[in-house]
Amino acid sequence: MSAGLTPEKLEELLGDPADPANPFGYAAAVAHDEANDAPEHLYEVLRETGFHLNYLPRQWGGAFESFDRSLTLVRAAARRDVRVMPGTMFSIIAATCLQLHGTTAQQERVARILRDGGAVAFALTEADHGSDLLAGQVRLDGAGLLHGEKWLVGNGLRAQAVYVVARTGPRGPGAFTSFLLDLTDGSLDEDDLVRLPAPPITGMRGIDLATLRFDALPVPWDAQVGKEGEGLEVAIRAQQAVRLMSVAGSLGIADTALRLALGFAAERRFGRTTLAATPHTARELATASAALLAADAVALAAARGVHVAPEAFSVWGPAVKHLVAEATEDLLRHCGTVLATRSVLREKAPGDGVFQKLQRDSAVVRVIDASPYANLRSYSGQLPTLLATTDTPDPGTVRRIFALDAELPPYEPARLDLIARGVDPVLGGLPAVAEAARAALDDDTAGLLARLAEAVTALLPESEAARRPGADPNALADLAERYAWLHGAAACVHLWWANRDRPLYGAEAGATGWLRAALAYLLARAEGADPRRYGPHLLPALDVLAALHERQSLFTATPVRLAATLPEAADAQA
């Protein structure tokens, strides 16, 4: 079924999550969470549809077509329970590594495991070192024996194979090599490899996270993946794609949180009116709506951009991860303000008490592949060189990224790089688009665009100042964060301009309300200001997403019908 699996079909299959009797709904998700159990039945049903094949390349027997398609598909499932991602897609990083440097035999082995619904674990980090990857101590000795302990290994308990990055040299990035270990090998001594449940986490409860302890585990000569010394480089390149896919989890969480807050505010009476009609609540909902519009537009642009300009993703990928994760956290805070006491109830609350689960799940998604600081640090050092380039991108390349009717080239993971190459198509292409767009925009939105252009111009001198002797030691990290918000704002401008002849977010073609709200939100975040200070600019976001909520559509640029709007559901409600 996977080849024809669409978000609408998935919605129809999984049903209305607000239905308390739905085994794939909010009530079921909360019940599993309370019991610290994974939603195994949901995983099983998704695997039966071929959902788990949507990150595997077709040459591996998968169903992957494009990141933008997979992103929307995953969101449709993750809005019910974000644990569907680790439950069905945790092997994406190991699979990507094998695509980059595995032998044909290794790729075939992994493809077979994953097609059958199995798992290949990825073992990189260690408890004592976290994101300090160069300090890793798990090592392969001269006799070919593996020693040490890997931490928080996704699907480590049930995996049939594990991709391990281990130390094979004394120091530096070239001191690490990768190995693919077959955990179904009958000759494997259980004392040589011990699999233990990882320490419990507060969110995404019940997911498979393990500690893998290697005690002189013999590693076969043919288990090495790629060349000696390239293990860490390949793992870092692969994480660029993983971080992009992870934003689907944040967007699924954000969609549900805002939907709950909108529904509650519309029904709750406050004096002679509804809670939604009060100015304070409207501003909170508008801020949350603007955060979601911005996150969605930025994620969509990146999901297309990785096909066209993957060599830019050592910066673009982590910048998008930061923006979407932080915008989702902000959205949850504003939605929590609207829900008030009901935001912390574990039952007898909107969504059967799922909101407090969303908060905890989001906190895990935010850090599960890297800490926020490690994520910023991963690209901050590249910014001075990237910002100093005077080259401009090819307009055709920019249009191919942002025009939703433009055909995407095949995804080529081999073009992912450790250092961003060439010109940034988003910021580099902004001046030409901004100049052309101003005449087509209303005065308020044009004013925000002018502010964006000024802020982007200021990034270069800010990057130069950050590297001067005596500069604030946090200056580069602060620059990376500011860059993420401004880069996202530029992506929103490109998306609007390239699609001004088609409706986005359910609005009329060329409508600027969503763009104005997204720009106001992102500029405020770039300035370190509370977005609510731009409240009037944010209100169109509430209008746009409230209309999509009323039509029961996914909160995305090209709306997807949700389960309750399908003909079968409509007939049942009639």
Rosetta blueprint (number, residue, H / E / L):
1 M L
2 S H
3 A H
4 G H
5 L L
6 T L
7 P H
8 E H
9 K H
10 L H
11 E H
12 E H
13 L H
14 L H
15 G L
16 D L
17 P L
18 A L
19 D L
20 P L
21 A L
22 N L
23 P L
24 F L
25 G L
26 Y H
27 A H
28 A H
29 A H
30 V H
31 A H
32 H H
33 D H
34 E H
35 A L
36 N L
37 D L
38 A L
39 P L
40 E H
41 H H
42 L H
43 Y H
44 E H
45 V H
46 L H
47 R H
48 E H
49 T H
50 G L
51 F H
52 H H
53 L H
54 N L
55 Y L
56 L L
57 P L
58 R H
59 Q H
60 W H
61 G L
62 G L
63 A L
64 F L
65 E L
66 S L
67 F H
68 D H
69 R H
70 S H
71 L H
72 T H
73 L H
74 V H
75 R H
76 A H
77 A H
78 A H
79 R L
80 R L
81 D L
82 V L
83 R L
84 V H
85 M H
86 P H
87 G H
88 T H
89 M H
90 F L
91 S L
92 I H
93 I H
94 A H
95 A H
96 T H
97 C H
98 L H
99 Q H
100 L H
101 H H
102 G L
103 T L
104 T H
105 A H
106 Q H
107 Q H
108 E H
109 R H
110 V H
111 A H
112 R H
113 I H
114 L H
115 R H
116 D L
117 G L
118 G L
119 A L
120 V E
121 A E
122 F E
123 A E
124 L L
125 T L
126 E L
127 A L
128 D L
129 H L
130 G L
131 S L
132 D L
133 L H
134 L H
135 A H
136 G L
137 Q L
138 V L
139 R E
140 L E
141 D L
142 G L
143 A L
144 G L
145 L E
146 L E
147 H E
148 G E
149 E E
150 K E
151 W E
152 L E
153 V E
154 G E
155 N L
156 G L
157 L L
158 R L
159 A L
160 Q L
161 A E
162 V E
163 Y E
164 V E
165 V E
166 A E
167 R E
168 T L
169 G L
170 P L
171 R L
172 G L
173 P H
174 G H
175 A H
176 F E
177 T E
178 S E
179 F E
180 L E
181 L E
182 D E
183 L L
184 T L
185 D L
186 G L
187 S L
188 L L
189 D L
190 E L
191 D L
192 D L
193 L E
194 V E
195 R E
196 L E
197 P E
198 A L
199 P L
200 P L
201 I L
202 T L
203 G L
204 M L
205 R L
206 G L
207 I L
208 D L
209 L E
210 A E
211 T E
212 L E
213 R E
214 F E
215 D E
216 A E
217 L E
218 P E
219 V L
220 P L
221 W H
222 D H
223 A H
224 Q E
225 V E
226 G L
227 K L
228 E L
229 G L
230 E L
231 G H
232 L H
233 E H
234 V H
235 A H
236 I H
237 R H
238 A H
239 Q H
240 Q H
241 A H
242 V H
243 R H
244 L H
245 M H
246 S H
247 V H
248 A H
249 G H
250 S H
251 L H
252 G H
253 I H
254 A H
255 D H
256 T H
257 A H
258 L H
259 R H
260 L H
261 A H
262 L H
263 G H
264 F H
265 A H
266 A H
267 E H
268 R L
269 R E
270 F E
271 G L
272 R L
273 T E
274 T E
275 L H
276 A H
277 A H
278 T L
279 P H
280 H H
281 T H
282 A H
283 R H
284 E H
285 L H
286 A H
287 T H
288 A H
289 S H
290 A H
291 A H
292 L H
293 L H
294 A H
295 A H
296 D H
297 A H
298 V H
299 A H
300 L H
301 A H
302 A H
303 A H
304 R H
305 G H
306 V H
307 H H
308 V H
309 A L
310 P H
311 E H
312 A H
313 F H
314 S H
315 V H
316 W H
317 G H
318 P H
319 A H
320 V H
321 K H
322 H H
323 L H
324 V H
325 A H
326 E H
327 A H
328 T H
329 E H
330 D H
331 L H
332 L H
333 R H
334 H H
335 C H
336 G H
337 T H
338 V H
339 L H
340 A H
341 T H
342 R H
343 S H
344 V L
345 L L
346 R L
347 E L
348 K L
349 A L
350 P H
351 G H
352 D H
353 G H
354 V H
355 F H
356 Q H
357 K H
358 L H
359 Q H
360 R H
361 D H
362 S H
363 A H
364 V H
365 V H
366 R H
367 V H
368 I L
369 D L
370 A L
371 S L
372 P H
373 Y H
374 A H
375 N H
376 L H
377 R H
378 S H
379 Y H
380 S H
381 G L
382 Q L
383 L H
384 P H
385 T H
386 L H
387 L H
388 A H
389 T L
390 T L
391 D L
392 T L
393 P L
394 D L
395 P H
396 G H
397 T H
398 V H
399 R H
400 R H
401 I H
402 F H
403 A L
404 L L
405 D L
406 A L
407 E L
408 L L
409 P L
410 P L
411 Y L
412 E L
413 P H
414 A H
415 R H
416 L L
417 D L
418 L L
419 I L
420 A L
421 R L
422 G L
423 V L
424 D L
425 P L
426 V L
427 L L
428 G L
429 G L
430 L H
431 P H
432 A H
433 V H
434 A H
435 E H
436 A H
437 A H
438 R H
439 A H
440 A H
441 L L
442 D L
443 D H
444 D H
445 T H
446 A H
447 G H
448 L H
449 L H
450 A H
451 R H
452 L H
453 A H
454 E H
455 A H
456 V H
457 T H
458 A L
459 L H
460 L H
461 P H
462 E H
463 S H
464 E H
465 A H
466 A H
467 R L
468 R L
469 P L
470 G L
471 A L
472 D L
473 P L
474 N L
475 A H
476 L H
477 A H
478 D H
479 L H
480 A H
481 E H
482 R H
483 Y H
484 A H
485 W H
486 L H
487 H H
488 G H
489 A H
490 A H
491 A H
492 C H
493 V H
494 H H
495 L H
496 W H
497 W H
498 A H
499 N L
500 R L
501 D L
502 R L
503 P L
504 L L
505 Y L
506 G L
507 A L
508 E L
509 A L
510 G L
511 A L
512 T L
513 G H
514 W H
515 L H
516 R H
517 A H
518 A H
519 L H
520 A H
521 Y H
522 L H
523 L H
524 A H
525 R H
526 A H
527 E H
528 G L
529 A L
530 D L
531 P H
532 R H
533 R H
534 Y H
535 G H
536 P H
537 H H
538 L H
539 L H
540 P H
541 A H
542 L H
543 D H
544 V H
545 L H
546 A H
547 A H
548 L H
549 H H
550 E H
551 R L
552 Q L
553 S E
554 L L
555 F L
556 T L
557 A L
558 T L
559 P L
560 V L
561 R E
562 L L
563 A H
564 A H
565 T H
566 L L
567 P H
568 E H
569 A H
570 A H
571 D H
572 A H
573 Q H
574 A L
